[in-house]
Amino acid sequence: MKLFIRRWSAFVLILCALALHTSQGQVEAPVIKKVEIRHVGPPAASDALIRANIRVKEGDPYTRLNVDDDVRSLYSTGYFYIIRIVVEPLENNGVNVVFAIQGKPVLSEVRIEGNKKYSVSKIRKKITSKVGEPLDEPKLFHDVQQILEMYQKAGYQKTTVKYLPPVIEQNSGRATVTFHIEEAPKVRVKDVVFVNAEAFPQKKLRKALKTRRHWMFSWLTGTGVLKEEEFDEDKERLAEFYREAGYVDFELKDVQQEYLTTNRMILKLVVDEGRQYKVGAVNFTGNTNYTSEEILKGINSLGATIKPKMTEGQTFTPKGLREDVEAVEDFYGSKGYIDTRVRPVKNPNTEKGTVDVDYKIINEAAGKSYIEKIEIKGNVRTKDNVLRRELAVHPGETFDMVRVKVSKSRLEQMDYFEKVETDVQETDVPNRKNLVIDVEEHDTAYLDFGAGFSSIESLFGQVGYREANFDLFNPPYFRGGGQKLRVNLILGLRRKDFRVTFTEPWFLGQRLAFETELFHSEADYYSDLYNETETGITLGLTKQLPYHFLTGDTITAGLNYTIENIGLNNVQTNAPVVILNEPRSQLISKVGSALTYDTRNHSLQPTRGQKTSLIAEVAGGPLGGDAEFYKLEAQTSWYFPGLAKDHIIELIGRMGVVSPYGSGNRVPLSERYFLGGVTTLRGYRYRQVGPKQLGSSYTIPAADPKNPPTVVPGVLEPIGGDSYWLGSVEYSIPIIPRLRFAVFYDIGNVYADPYDFNFSEYADNWGLGIRLNIPRLGPIRLDYGIPITHPNNTSGSGKFQFSVGFTRSY
């Protein structure tokens, strides 16, 4: 009974509380009769701006929630320091809402003092606080950090920056802010020392960092000073260096700055190397469809670039582990198991210094997937078939993710798109999925203007137009067909050149490139005794032969036909007989073929690989024309790593023969071989190595019979040869980013007759050079070659050679 009474008493109390709450909720809210704005001190903003940020208005019921929203809105404008709300009661349940506002001062002047290293204008670019804006303390603090960072990046580590207390004019509400800079001397790094480092030489560790010793060319390289942001990255570079050498427990314990003077310091990095780990046992678990041996064999078959790195006994590295996980997933992906994933489990053994790796195969049971359809999105200009023909996968096939990656790479290499993304989309059919390719196009038309200078061609300018996604059959815009068009005009002091080139990369629906080029050129840099013109057209077919699709190596076969008219103009009377007898105009009709094997990692700046070509040409005979000859040539270039990181060895070998046949008794001058100049023997003038002939002198009668006649002597002039060979070796090292130093040796010769090689007769030279890679302009070569063994009819003095391009490619 007592329990019953207590429960009913509690229930009655709850009902009373609810009734009281309900009665309170029904109390009528006061009505806002007036909204007033009161400024404390000089106004920071107009009443109109303030009211524009206030939502409460006269006649609204007063609630604290709405007023608080308005306060937050006013603070967000950045004009006010303090905002207080005063609610004044009025008659008839009314209230007067007062916004009491103290505004921030407005910046009237921003001063900078104490700066000597940087100009005021340069420092102002780092400052976000502007005249006319409200004074903002957090923004001033941010500005101080930006100025300080600018000094620290330049090596002025002890420089201090602060803003002085703002000077505020009480009556006007305006403020003046001064940034005070106390510049300290630039601190040069005398040495970088790695304390407790035993696994590697100090020199090798220093090369892993961008923070270097100060040296005589630091003013050029920008090194030799401590830059905080760069040094923070160096700490991670050092850790990465050790981890990739197997020291996975490496730790940077401390960084000490030992100042020798106010502007010289030794940077000491105290390290704990730990021990080097090797790979222990390697196992696969969760694999039911393929044995461990089949997985490893399958990885090897995918290509040399993704062979396993983490085999037993090898140095354990995080990078190698990541690559192996990707390789195993690629193996499954190549079989259609696109949902299969690999999770590596590492089991370190600190006693043995090994790490056992267990690759857990996840979701292999999902089975193979097949491609239902391929959907392409985002290609507004480019036709669908232009993209589809580049794909290595097709609907109905196994969903091979490795070939999907190859397809993505091919599309990216077309250089039509800002980005290429691939995605897998589920369908209603089990194990059949859609491949979605999403592209974002960029402009493929370019208008080129430029000027240049060559030690051969002198000063020249050029203008050109190129469209990388041309379509001959899509007027009026002629874009989207995947063809290439290039129009180029070069005008120089010693050269005029006009060329129009059109390429169809998929001729007759096959991966067969058809190219045609119309050209007209005028050159007077071949000789001072004549000018040469070439006008003609070339038609060519190029086929990339079947090769392993995962490698970057290419084997290319080409066949071309050229018909051109060669003109010899302004021939001087004292020229050699060979030149005097050369036809002033002759038609050459020739067919050529080339087989090229290319494994270089870059076409302009290779660091490894090779390019080898075998070339053959035949002119005349059934082809017609005024000359009958054939040409055979072999050319090769090889690139190897040098003795240290980023050192490059370049080896070049070339050999060629040209010979007349049939009724032809000589090879045209334009088809003969010459050596000398920037692309061959760099210690000699252009075309000056090889057979030469002395011209005949002639007499010019005097205008006045009393004066003696003028005798013009004959000129010893290169006439080229029918056989040549060339060898070259170059070793280059980096000085600073984009700048390399090179030392080289060239040897070779040209012989008058076909197959008349005499290797005991040669010209050679050695020399020094620099390689400068300028953005947008491209790589530039400057060489100085010094002859060693030179023929009697050539100069033994050194020659400067200048050209564009890091490689002397053919």
C-alpha positions in Angstrom: 0.0 0.0 0.0 2.8 2.4 0.8 4.5 1.6 -2.5 1.3 2.3 -4.3 0.9 5.7 -2.6 4.6 6.7 -3.4 4.1 5.8 -7.1 0.9 7.8 -7.4 2.5 10.8 -5.6 5.4 10.8 -8.1 3.0 10.6 -11.0 1.0 13.6 -9.7 4.2 15.6 -9.3 5.2 14.9 -12.9 1.8 16.0 -14.1 2.0 19.2 -12.1 5.5 19.9 -13.6 4.2 19.4 -17.1 1.3 21.7 -16.5 3.5 24.4 -15.1 5.9 24.1 -18.1 3.0 24.3 -20.5 1.6 27.4 -18.7 5.0 29.0 -18.9 5.4 28.2 -22.6 2.2 30.1 -23.3 3.5 33.4 -21.9 3.4 35.9 -24.7 6.9 37.0 -25.9 7.6 40.8 -25.8 7.4 42.7 -29.1 10.3 44.6 -30.5 9.2 48.3 -30.7 12.5 49.7 -31.7 15.9 48.6 -32.9 18.6 51.1 -32.0 22.3 51.3 -32.9 24.7 53.0 -30.4 28.3 53.5 -31.4 31.0 53.5 -28.7 33.8 55.6 -30.0 34.2 56.5 -33.7 31.9 54.5 -36.0 33.7 51.7 -37.8 30.9 51.2 -40.3 27.7 53.0 -41.4 24.3 52.3 -39.8 23.1 51.1 -43.2 25.8 48.4 -43.3 25.1 47.3 -39.8 21.3 47.1 -40.4 22.0 45.1 -43.6 23.5 42.4 -41.3 20.7 42.5 -38.8 17.6 40.3 -39.3 15.5 41.3 -36.3 13.2 44.3 -37.0 10.4 46.3 -35.3 7.2 44.3 -34.8 9.0 40.9 -34.4 8.7 39.0 -31.2 11.9 39.3 -29.2 13.9 36.1 -28.9 17.5 35.8 -27.7 18.3 33.2 -30.3 17.6 35.6 -33.2 19.5 38.4 -31.6 22.5 36.1 -31.0 22.4 35.2 -34.7 22.7 38.9 -35.6 25.6 39.4 -33.3 27.5 36.6 -35.0 26.7 38.1 -38.4 28.1 41.5 -37.4 31.3 39.9 -36.0 31.8 38.1 -39.2 32.1 41.4 -41.1 35.4 42.0 -39.3 34.6 45.6 -38.5 33.9 45.4 -34.8 35.7 44.6 -31.6 32.8 44.5 -29.1 29.1 44.1 -29.6 26.7 44.2 -26.6 23.0 43.8 -26.6 20.9 45.9 -24.2 17.1 45.1 -24.0 15.1 48.0 -22.5 11.5 47.2 -21.4 8.7 49.5 -22.7 5.0 49.7 -22.1 2.5 47.1 -23.4 4.9 44.2 -23.3 7.3 46.0 -25.7 11.1 46.2 -25.7 13.8 48.4 -27.2 16.7 46.3 -28.6 20.0 48.3 -28.5 23.1 47.2 -30.4 26.0 48.8 -28.5 28.9 48.6 -30.9 32.6 49.4 -30.5 34.3 49.3 -33.9 37.8 48.3 -34.9 40.1 51.1 -36.1 40.6 51.3 -39.9 44.2 51.0 -41.2 45.3 54.3 -42.6 49.0 53.4 -43.1 51.1 50.2 -43.1 54.8 51.0 -42.4 57.9 48.8 -42.8 61.2 49.6 -41.1 64.6 48.0 -40.7 64.6 46.2 -44.0 67.7 46.2 -46.1 67.8 42.8 -47.8 64.3 43.2 -49.4 62.6 46.3 -50.8 59.5 47.7 -49.3 57.5 46.8 -52.4 58.6 43.1 -52.2 57.7 42.8 -48.5 54.3 44.4 -49.1 53.5 41.5 -51.5 53.7 39.2 -48.5 51.4 41.4 -46.4 47.6 40.8 -46.4 46.7 43.7 -44.1 45.7 46.5 -46.4 45.0 50.3 -46.0 41.3 50.9 -45.7 40.5 47.6 -44.0 39.7 47.1 -40.3 42.7 46.4 -38.0 42.9 42.6 -37.6 45.3 41.2 -35.1 45.3 37.6 -36.4 46.0 38.9 -39.9 48.9 41.0 -38.6 50.4 37.9 -36.9 50.0 36.0 -40.2 51.8 38.8 -42.0 54.7 38.6 -39.6 55.1 34.9 -40.2 55.1 35.4 -44.0 57.8 38.1 -43.8 59.8 35.9 -41.5 59.5 32.9 -43.7 60.8 34.9 -46.7 63.9 35.8 -44.7 64.4 32.2 -43.4 64.2 30.8 -46.9 67.0 33.0 -48.0 69.2 31.9 -45.1 68.7 34.8 -42.7 67.8 32.5 -39.8 68.2 34.9 -36.9 66.2 37.7 -38.4 63.3 38.8 -36.2 60.0 40.4 -37.4 57.2 41.9 -35.2 54.5 44.4 -35.5 54.6 47.3 -33.1 51.5 48.2 -31.1 49.2 50.0 -33.5 49.0 53.8 -33.1 45.3 54.6 -33.0 43.8 58.1 -33.5 41.0 58.2 -30.9 38.9 60.8 -32.6 39.0 59.5 -36.2 39.2 55.8 -35.5 42.2 55.3 -37.8 45.3 53.3 -37.0 48.9 53.0 -38.2 50.7 49.7 -38.1 54.5 49.3 -38.3 56.3 46.0 -39.1 59.7 46.2 -37.5 62.4 44.0 -39.0 65.8 43.3 -37.3 67.9 41.7 -40.0 70.6 39.3 -38.9 73.6 38.2 -41.1 73.0 35.3 -43.5 74.3 32.2 -41.8 76.4 30.0 -44.0 76.7 26.3 -43.5 80.4 25.5 -43.2 79.8 21.8 -42.9 77.0 19.2 -42.5 78.1 16.4 -40.1 76.2 13.1 -39.4 77.0 12.0 -35.8 77.0 8.3 -35.1 76.7 7.5 -38.9 78.7 4.4 -39.7 76.9 2.6 -42.5 77.6 5.3 -45.2 80.3 7.8 -45.8 79.6 11.4 -44.8 79.9 12.5 -48.4 77.2 10.1 -49.6 74.8 11.2 -46.8 75.3 14.8 -47.7 74.3 14.1 -51.2 70.9 12.9 -49.9 70.1 16.4 -48.6 69.5 19.7 -50.4 71.1 21.5 -47.5 74.7 21.6 -48.6 78.0 23.1 -47.6 78.7 26.7 -48.7 81.1 26.8 -51.6 82.5 29.2 -54.2 79.5 28.9 -56.5 76.8 29.0 -53.8 75.8 32.4 -55.1 74.8 30.6 -58.3 73.4 27.4 -56.9 71.5 29.0 -54.0 72.9 26.4 -51.6 75.2 26.8 -48.5 72.6 28.4 -46.2 70.1 26.9 -43.8 66.5 27.2 -45.1 64.0 26.0 -42.5 61.4 24.7 -44.9 64.0 22.9 -47.1 65.7 21.5 -44.0 62.4 20.0 -42.8 62.1 18.2 -46.1 65.7 17.1 -45.7 65.0 15.3 -42.5 62.4 13.2 -44.3 64.8 12.7 -47.2 67.5 11.4 -44.8 65.0 9.0 -43.2 63.8 7.8 -46.6 67.5 7.3 -47.7 68.1 5.0 -44.7 64.8 3.1 -45.0 65.4 2.4 -48.7 68.8 1.0 -47.7 67.1 -1.5 -45.3 67.5 0.6 -42.1 63.8 0.6 -41.3 64.4 1.5 -37.6 66.4 4.6 -38.5 65.7 7.7 -36.2 67.0 11.2 -36.3 67.7 11.8 -32.7 68.7 15.5 -32.6 69.8 18.5 -34.8 72.5 20.7 -33.4 73.6 24.0 -34.8 77.1 24.9 -33.8 77.9 28.5 -34.5 81.6 29.2 -35.3 80.9 32.9 -35.8 77.7 35.0 -36.1 77.4 34.0 -39.8 79.0 30.6 -40.0 77.8 27.3 -38.5 78.2 23.6 -38.5 75.0 21.6 -38.8 75.1 18.3 -36.9 72.6 15.6 -37.3 72.6 13.0 -34.6 71.4 9.7 -36.0 70.5 6.3 -34.7 70.9 4.0 -37.8 69.6 0.8 -36.2 70.4 -2.3 -38.2 70.0 -3.2 -41.8 67.2 -5.7 -42.4 67.2 -8.4 -45.1 64.2 -10.2 -46.5 63.5 -13.5 -44.7 60.9 -16.0 -45.7 58.3 -14.9 -48.4 55.0 -16.7 -48.3 51.5 -16.4 -49.9 48.4 -17.2 -48.0 44.8 -17.2 -49.1 45.7 -18.2 -52.7 43.6 -21.1 -53.8 43.5 -20.7 -57.6 47.3 -20.2 -58.1 50.3 -21.6 -56.3 53.0 -19.4 -54.9 55.3 -20.6 -57.8 52.7 -19.7 -60.4 52.3 -16.2 -58.9 56.0 -15.6 -58.9 56.4 -16.9 -62.5 53.4 -14.8 -63.6 54.9 -11.7 -62.1 58.2 -12.3 -64.1 56.2 -12.8 -67.3 54.6 -9.4 -67.0 57.9 -7.6 -67.7 61.2 -6.8 -66.3 60.0 -3.6 -64.8 57.9 -5.3 -62.2 59.9 -8.4 -61.2 59.8 -9.1 -57.5 62.1 -6.9 -55.4 61.4 -8.6 -52.0 63.0 -12.0 -52.5 64.8 -13.9 -49.8 68.2 -12.4 -48.9 67.5 -9.1 -50.6 67.6 -5.8 -48.6 64.2 -5.1 -47.2 62.9 -1.7 -48.3 59.4 -0.1 -48.0 59.5 0.9 -51.6 60.3 -2.6 -52.7 57.4 -4.0 -50.6 55.0 -1.5 -52.2 56.1 -2.4 -55.7 55.8 -6.2 -54.9 52.3 -5.7 -53.6 51.4 -3.9 -56.8 53.1 -6.6 -58.9 51.0 -9.3 -57.2 47.8 -7.3 -57.7 48.8 -6.8 -61.3 49.2 -10.5 -61.7 45.7 -11.2 -60.5 44.4 -8.2 -62.4 45.9 -9.5 -65.6 43.9 -12.7 -65.0 40.6 -10.8 -64.5 40.6 -11.0 -60.7 40.0 -7.2 -60.4 38.4 -7.5 -56.9 41.4 -9.4 -55.4 43.6 -7.4 -53.1 46.9 -8.1 -51.4 47.8 -7.2 -47.8 51.4 -7.6 -46.8 52.1 -8.8 -43.2 55.6 -8.0 -41.9 57.2 -10.2 -39.2 60.6 -8.7 -38.2 63.2 -10.9 -36.5 65.5 -8.5 -34.6 67.9 -11.3 -33.7 68.5 -12.4 -37.3 68.0 -9.0 -38.8 65.3 -10.3 -41.2 61.8 -9.5 -42.1 59.5 -12.3 -43.1 56.8 -11.2 -45.5 53.4 -12.9 -45.8 51.3 -11.7 -48.7 47.7 -12.3 -47.8 45.5 -12.8 -50.9 42.1 -11.3 -50.2 38.8 -12.0 -52.1 40.3 -14.4 -54.7 37.0 -16.3 -54.4 35.2 -13.5 -56.2 36.4 -15.0 -59.4 37.3 -13.5 -62.8 35.5 -10.5 -64.3 34.8 -9.8 -67.9 34.3 -6.5 -69.8 30.6 -5.9 -70.7 31.2 -2.6 -72.4 33.6 0.3 -72.5 32.1 3.7 -71.9 34.0 6.9 -72.8 33.0 10.3 -71.2 34.3 13.8 -71.5 35.6 13.8 -75.1 33.8 16.8 -76.6 36.1 17.3 -79.6 37.9 14.0 -80.0 36.0 11.3 -81.8 35.3 8.1 -79.9 37.2 5.9 -82.4 40.4 7.9 -81.9 40.4 6.8 -78.2 39.1 3.3 -78.7 41.8 2.3 -81.2 44.4 3.1 -78.5 42.9 0.7 -76.0 44.5 -2.6 -75.2 41.2 -4.1 -74.0 37.9 -4.8 -75.7 34.3 -5.8 -74.7 33.8 -9.5 -74.1 37.4 -10.0 -73.0 38.8 -10.8 -69.6 38.9 -7.7 -67.5 42.7 -7.4 -67.6 43.7 -4.5 -65.3 47.2 -4.5 -66.5 46.1 -3.8 -70.0 43.7 -1.2 -68.6 46.7 0.6 -67.1 48.5 0.3 -70.5 45.4 1.8 -72.2 45.3 4.7 -69.7 49.0 5.3 -70.4 48.5 5.4 -74.1 45.7 7.9 -73.8 47.8 10.1 -71.6 50.7 10.0 -74.1 48.4 11.3 -76.8 48.6 14.7 -75.0 45.0 15.5 -75.8 43.8 15.4 -72.3 44.3 17.2 -69.0 43.5 14.0 -67.2 42.5 10.4 -67.9 40.7 8.4 -65.2 39.5 4.8 -65.4 36.7 3.2 -63.3 35.0 -0.1 -62.9 31.2 -0.1 -62.9 29.0 -3.0 -61.7 26.3 -4.4 -64.0 23.3 -6.6 -63.4 25.2 -9.6 -64.9 27.4 -11.4 -62.3 31.1 -11.1 -63.0 30.6 -8.7 -66.0 31.6 -5.1 -65.4 31.8 -1.9 -67.4 35.0 -0.1 -68.0 34.4 3.7 -67.7 37.0 6.0 -69.1 36.6 9.7 -68.2 38.8 12.3 -69.9 39.2 16.0 -69.7 40.3 17.6 -72.9 42.7 20.5 -73.3 43.6 22.6 -76.2 45.8 20.9 -78.8 46.4 23.8 -81.2 49.6 25.8 -80.7 51.0 28.9 -82.3 54.8 29.0 -81.9 57.0 32.1 -82.1 60.7 32.0 -81.5 64.2 33.1 -82.3 67.5 31.4 -81.9 71.2 31.3 -82.7 73.4 28.4 -83.9 77.1 28.3 -84.5 76.2 26.9 -88.0 73.1 28.7 -89.1 73.7 32.0 -87.3 70.7 34.1 -86.2 67.2 32.9 -87.2 63.5 33.4 -86.2 60.6 31.1 -86.6 56.8 31.0 -86.6 54.7 27.9 -86.7 51.3 26.4 -86.2 50.7 22.8 -85.0 47.5 20.9 -84.3 48.0 17.6 -82.5 44.4 16.5 -82.9 43.7 17.5 -86.5 40.9 16.1 -88.7 41.3 16.6 -92.5 37.7 15.5 -93.1 35.9 17.6 -90.4 35.5 21.2 -91.7 35.3 23.9 -90.8 37.2 23.3 -87.5 39.3 20.3 -88.7 39.8 18.9 -85.2 39.1 15.7 -83.3 40.4 13.0 -85.8 43.7 12.3 -84.1 45.8 13.4 -87.0 48.7 15.8 -86.8 49.4 19.0 -88.8 52.4 21.2 -88.5 53.3 24.3 -90.5 56.7 25.9 -89.8 58.5 28.9 -91.3 62.1 29.7 -90.4 63.8 32.9 -91.6 67.5 33.6 -90.8 70.6 35.3 -91.9 71.8 32.1 -93.6 68.7 30.0 -93.8 65.1 30.0 -95.1 62.9 27.0 -94.5 59.2 26.3 -95.1 57.6 23.0 -94.2 54.1 21.6 -94.0 53.8 18.1 -92.3 50.7 16.0 -92.1 50.5 12.7 -90.2 47.7 10.1 -90.0 48.8 7.7 -87.2 46.1 5.1 -88.1 46.3 4.7 -91.9 43.7 2.4 -93.4 42.4 1.7 -89.9 45.7 0.0 -88.9 48.4 1.2 -86.4 50.4 2.4 -89.4 51.5 6.0 -89.6 51.3 7.8 -92.9 53.2 11.0 -93.2 53.6 13.5 -95.9 55.9 16.6 -95.9 56.1 19.5 -98.3 59.3 21.5 -98.0 61.3 24.3 -99.5 64.6 25.4 -98.0 67.4 27.8 -99.0 70.8 27.5 -97.2 74.0 29.4 -97.7 75.8 28.1 -94.6 77.0 24.9 -96.3 79.7 26.9 -98.1 80.8 30.4 -98.9 81.1 29.4 -102.6 77.5 28.5 -103.4 73.9 28.4 -102.1 71.8 25.3 -102.1 68.0 25.1 -102.4 65.8 22.0 -101.9 62.2 21.8 -102.9 60.2 18.6 -102.8 57.8 16.2 -101.1 58.2 13.1 -98.9 55.6 10.3 -98.4 56.3 7.8 -95.7 54.8 4.9 -93.8 56.0 3.9 -90.3 55.0 0.7 -88.4 55.7 -0.1 -84.8 56.4 -3.8 -84.9 54.9 -6.1 -82.3 56.8 -6.1 -79.0 56.1 -6.6 -75.3 53.4 -4.1 -74.6 54.5 -3.4 -71.0 58.0 -2.2 -71.8 59.0 1.3 -73.1 61.1 -0.3 -75.8 60.0 0.2 -79.5 61.0 -1.4 -82.8 59.9 0.7 -85.7 60.1 0.0 -89.4 59.7 2.9 -91.9 59.4 3.2 -95.7 59.4 6.5 -97.5 59.6 8.0 -101.0 61.1 11.5 -101.7 61.1 13.5 -104.9 63.0 16.8 -104.7 64.8 19.3 -106.8 68.3 20.3 -105.7 69.5 23.7 -106.9 73.0 25.0 -106.7 73.0 28.8 -107.0 75.6 31.6 -107.0 78.5 29.3 -107.6 81.8 31.2 -107.4 84.2 30.9 -110.3 87.1 30.0 -108.0 85.3 27.0 -106.6 86.7 23.5 -107.1 86.0 21.6 -110.3 83.7 19.2 -108.6 81.4 22.0 -107.5 81.7 23.8 -110.9 80.6 20.6 -112.6 77.7 19.9 -110.3 74.4 20.4 -112.1 72.7 23.7 -111.2 69.4 21.8 -111.0 68.8 18.1 -110.6 65.8 16.0 -109.8 66.4 13.3 -107.2 63.8 10.5 -106.9 64.5 8.0 -104.1 63.0 5.4 -101.8 64.3 4.8 -98.3 63.8 2.4 -95.4 64.8 2.4 -91.8 64.6 -0.1 -88.9 65.0 1.5 -85.4 65.2 0.0 -82.0 64.7 2.5 -79.2 64.9 1.8 -75.4 65.7 5.3 -74.2 63.9 6.6 -71.2 63.5 10.1 -72.7 63.8 11.4 -76.3 65.5 14.7 -75.4 67.4 14.0 -72.2 68.0 10.2 -71.9 69.9 8.8 -69.0 69.7 5.1 -69.9 68.9 2.9 -72.9 69.9 3.0 -76.6 68.7 4.0 -80.0 70.0 2.0 -83.0 69.0 2.5 -86.6 69.8 0.7 -89.9 69.0 3.0 -92.9 69.0 2.2 -96.7 68.2 4.5 -99.6 68.1 3.9 -103.4 67.7 6.7 -106.0 67.2 6.6 -109.7 66.8 3.5 -111.8 63.1 2.7 -112.2 62.3 5.7 -109.9 63.6 8.1 -112.5 65.3 11.4 -111.7 68.8 12.7 -112.7 70.9 10.7 -110.2 71.5 7.0 -109.5 73.0 6.0 -106.2 72.3 3.9 -103.1 73.1 4.7 -99.4 73.7 2.3 -96.4 74.0 3.7 -92.9 74.1 2.4 -89.3 73.7 4.8 -86.4 73.6 4.0 -82.6 73.5 6.0 -79.4 73.9 4.4 -75.9 73.3 5.9 -72.4 74.6 4.5 -69.1 74.7 5.7 -65.5 78.1 7.1 -64.5 80.2 6.7 -61.4 77.8 8.6 -59.1 74.2 9.6 -59.0 72.9 11.5 -62.0 76.2 11.1 -63.9 75.6 10.1 -67.5 77.8 8.3 -70.1 76.8 8.8 -73.7 78.4 6.7 -76.5 77.8 7.3 -80.2 78.8 5.3 -83.2 78.0 6.0 -86.9 79.1 4.5 -90.2 77.8 5.1 -93.7 78.5 4.4 -97.4 76.9 6.1 -100.5 77.7 4.8 -104.0 76.7 5.5 -107.6 75.3 2.6 -109.7 74.1 2.1 -113.2 74.7 5.0 -115.5 75.5 7.3 -112.6 79.1 8.2 -112.3 79.0 10.3 -109.2 77.0 11.0 -106.1 75.2 14.4 -105.9 77.0 16.9 -103.6 73.9 17.1 -101.4 74.0 13.4 -100.7 77.8 13.1 -99.8 79.1 12.9 -96.2 80.8 15.7 -94.3 82.1 15.8 -90.7 82.8 18.7 -88.4 80.5 20.9 -86.3 78.3 20.6 -83.3 76.7 17.2 -84.2 79.8 15.3 -85.2 83.5 16.4 -84.6 83.1 19.4 -82.3 86.8 20.5 -82.5 86.4 21.5 -86.2 84.4 23.9 -88.3 81.2 22.7 -89.9 81.8 20.2 -92.8 85.6 20.9 -92.7 86.7 17.2 -92.1 87.0 15.1 -95.2 88.1 15.4 -98.8 88.8 18.9 -100.1 89.7 20.3 -103.5 91.5 23.4 -104.5 89.6 25.7 -106.9 91.1 27.4 -109.9 92.2 31.0 -109.7 90.9 33.5 -112.2 91.8 37.0 -113.4 89.6 40.1 -113.4 90.8 42.7 -115.9 91.4 46.1 -114.5 89.0 48.9 -115.6 92.0 51.1 -116.3 94.6 49.5 -118.7 97.3 51.2 -116.7 96.5 49.2 -113.6 97.4 45.4 -113.2 94.5 42.9 -113.4 93.2 41.3 -110.1 94.0 37.6 -109.5 91.4 35.8 -107.4 93.0 32.7 -106.0 91.2 29.3 -105.9 89.7 28.2 -102.6 90.4 24.9 -100.8 86.8 23.7 -100.3 85.2 20.6 -98.7 83.6 18.4 -101.4 82.4 15.6 -99.2 83.0 11.9 -99.4 81.3 8.6 -100.1 82.3 6.8 -96.8 82.5 7.9 -93.2 82.7 6.7 -89.6 82.3 8.6 -86.3 82.7 7.6 -82.7 82.1 9.7 -79.6 82.0 9.4 -75.8 80.8 12.0 -73.4 80.6 12.1 -69.6 78.3 14.7 -67.9 77.7 15.5 -64.3 75.1 17.8 -62.6 76.2 21.1 -61.2 72.9 22.6 -60.2 69.3 21.7 -61.3 69.1 22.2 -65.0 72.8 22.7 -65.5 75.3 20.0 -66.3 79.0 19.9 -67.1 80.4 17.6 -69.8 83.8 16.3 -71.0 83.9 14.6 -74.4 86.1 12.9 -77.0 85.1 12.6 -80.7 86.9 10.7 -83.5 86.1 10.0 -87.2 86.8 10.7 -90.8 85.3 10.9 -94.3 86.8 9.1 -97.3 86.5 10.0 -101.0 85.4 6.6 -102.4 82.7 4.1 -101.3 83.9 1.4 -98.8 87.3 3.1 -98.7 87.7 2.9 -94.9 91.2 3.6 -93.6 91.0 3.7 -89.8 94.6 4.8 -89.5 93.6 8.1 -91.0 91.3 10.1 -88.7 90.6 13.4 -87.0 89.9 13.5 -83.3 89.3 16.1 -80.6 88.5 16.4 -76.9 86.6 19.2 -75.2 84.4 20.6 -72.5 80.8 21.6 -72.5 77.8 22.7 -70.5 74.1 21.6 -70.9 71.5 24.0 -69.8 67.8 23.1 -69.7 65.7 26.3 -69.9 61.9 25.9 -69.4 59.9 26.5 -72.6 63.1 27.2 -74.6 64.5 23.7 -74.2 67.9 22.1 -73.7 70.9 24.1 -74.9 74.4 22.8 -75.6 77.6 24.9 -75.5 80.8 23.0 -76.4 84.4 23.9 -76.9 86.3 21.3 -78.8 90.1 21.1 -79.1 91.6 19.1 -82.1 94.2 16.4 -81.2 95.1 14.6 -84.4 93.9 16.7 -87.3 94.5 16.5 -91.1 96.9 19.0 -92.7 94.1 20.9 -94.4 92.2 21.6 -91.2 92.8 24.1 -88.4 94.2 22.9 -85.1 92.7 25.7 -83.0 89.7 25.1 -80.7 86.1 25.8 -81.7 83.0 26.8 -79.9 79.8 24.9 -80.9 76.3 26.0 -79.9 73.0 24.2 -80.5 69.6 23.3 -79.0 69.1 19.7 -77.7 70.9 17.6 -75.1 71.5 14.7 -77.4 73.3 14.7 -80.8 70.5 12.5 -82.2 70.0 11.7 -85.8 
